[in-house]
Amino acid sequence: MIYDHRTYTCRPGTIRKHLALYGEHGYDIQRRHLGDPVVYAAVETGDVNSYVHIWYYADAADRAAKRAALASDPEWQAYLVKSAEAAYLVSQVNQLMTPVPFFTPAQS
């Protein structure tokens, strides 16, 4: 099991615009390839120009296959162009994590 934890930081004053752009043009495409995220949340304290999302994968091969399918999707590529043109994002930090032995994910 792998968790892909991603933190994105937007230029001050643009996070709502960025999330609206992603919500309209990116979220459904990403979910189609990656499944539902474990978490998708805006930061409330600290760097409030940031948001975090966490995706779950069975293993590294599952992650690689899903990310490759997403990257090759023309709709996702079009979203990336829109996002780059908007220039709301200033940084991205990705962390791949594995659960510790005593952790059991909550069942929804």
Secondary structure, DSSP 8 states (H G I E B T S, - for coil): -EEEEEEEEE-TT-HHHHHHHHHHHTHHHHHHHH-S-SEEEE--SS-TTEEEEEEEESSHHHHHHHHHHHHH-HHHHHHHHHHHHHT-EEEEEEEEE---TT------
